[in-house]
């Protein structure tokens, strides 16, 4: 995947699920088709996985198996990686309107129809701005960062 590139469409910020820290993230696309998410920062001390995560794969995991959705449901996507990643990803999905908190339990989440999210992402995808392309790897050189700004 090193040769493939992801174009950053949006950079966002949201509170962690606990509310004790603030998270930053990117949403990007590859070939203006598949949408990805990348955690980029945490104001707290928790470490996390900085790899790009396919939203198609995320949705597949969230849609499968038993309800309700908890951070434990995403642990399989982050085997051998930081345990914080699954909760941080849920916080981003909540912030982007792809999940909502369950009325029954504040630690449980429910999927929301992604129509509005997809409309917004489509607008970003059709943008003519081509200077936001960064490598798929989270290791970005200073030159690439400067060129993307």
C-alpha positions, 0 to 999 in steps of 0.5 A: 500500500506504500505506492497508493495515496490518500487525498485528505479531504477533511481534518477534524477534532472531537472529544474522546468518549471519556471527554478527558482528551481531544482527538484529531483525525483526517478523513481521506479518499483513494482514487476518489472512491474509497473513504478512509479515516486516520487518527492523528492526535490525542491531547491525553497520554493514550497512544493509538494506531495512526494507520489509515482505516477503511470506512467500508471495513469499519462499517462491515465490522460494525454491522456484523454480529451482535448489537449494541456497538461498543469499542470492543467490537472494533478490537479485531481491527487493531490486533497488536495495536493500541487498545485505545484505537477502537474507542478513539475511532468510535469517538470520531464516528460519533462526531461525524454523525455515523453513530449515536449513543444508545438511549439505554446505555451511554457506552453503547452506540447505534449506527446512523444512516450515512447519507448526510456524511456521504453527501459532504464527503462527495463534495470534498471528493469533487473538489479540484484541490489536488495539493492535499495528497499524502502517502497512505503511510502515516509517516509523512515527510516535512516536505510533504506536509509543507506541500499539502498546506 
